[in-house]
Amino acid sequence: MVMTYSTSLTPLSAVLPQLLGALWNWTLYGALVVQIYVYSYNFPGDRTPVKLLVYSVFLVETLQTALNGADLYYWFVSGFGNMDHLTAPYVSPFDVPIIGVIVALIVEFFFVYRIWVLSRRSSWFLCLLICLFSIVSAAAGIYTGIYTHVRENFPSGRMLKVLALTWVSGNASADILIAGSLLFYLGRRRREGQFSEHALSKVVRLIIETNVLTTTVGIVTLLTIAVFPDKLWFTCPTAVLGKIYSNTLLVSLNNRISIREGRGAVVRSTSLKFAVTSTNSQPEPGSEIEFEKPSAALVAGSSEDCAGRGTSRTIDICVTRDQVVV
């Protein structure tokens, strides 16, 4: 079988970027599935808008992963041995730049809302500036996808540099402003005594790590375009950018578990035995319940039972007829 390919692309530079990007994309999707399970298990009582946001992002990322699988089939299965397939974008303009920037925009708006709440609705100019950077970045990413689809080939040269610079630098600028704003307002709330030192250190470390990660991926994208403007190496980091933002959203929400653990509010054990406090004055016989290998037990930390009377027990379970309430 004779393989034909463009003179500007070697087989390695044509195959390796798409393959690595797809592998990392599917790997991060697996991490996202774990994060979704942890969230749904530990925070079933979150407000409806938050749960709607989380599961909507997950559904969009599931669609993106499926489309990425279609790209893999087109590039490496149906087009096996044909290098022209590797230079054709197929549906990647939709699942990488368009869906990726939409997810990034949603996540950045979520953090803008956090800044708005932490600042007591006083940082309207800062929130507006972050939204502006995010919208410009999203517009550049969407235009990149449309331009690639219409052209039926990956962009290269000066046009690619302009589009990527606007897209990635907009995301990086928004991430830096988000990180700085959250650190500033969290520090202010800490000085007001609204956050403990442990909780603040956990949140600060998470903010720095996640924003450094997204910014680093953007910088790597710009470097690959600057060094290899006529190659496809830029498709590798851009393929995972949306997954990084969606995982950032879930990690920031699930981080509440570690904060509670630091306060002694979460207990994990392979076997726990709880003493039951009845609502009646006399304990009922056989009122000891054993939980076999629970994955997590959330302890309220109160020394009062359901009726509000003080007890000497570490963990109380209040039994009211058919219900068992921790």
PyMOL commands that set and color helices and strands:
alter all, ss='L'
color gray80, all
select helices_A, chain A and resi 11-42+48-78+83-87+92-118+124-151+157-191+197-227+235-239+241-262
alter helices_A, ss='H'
color red, helices_A
select strands_A, chain A and resi 266-267+271-278+288-292+297-298+317-320+323-325
alter strands_A, ss='S'
color yellow, strands_A
deselect
rebuild
show_as cartoon
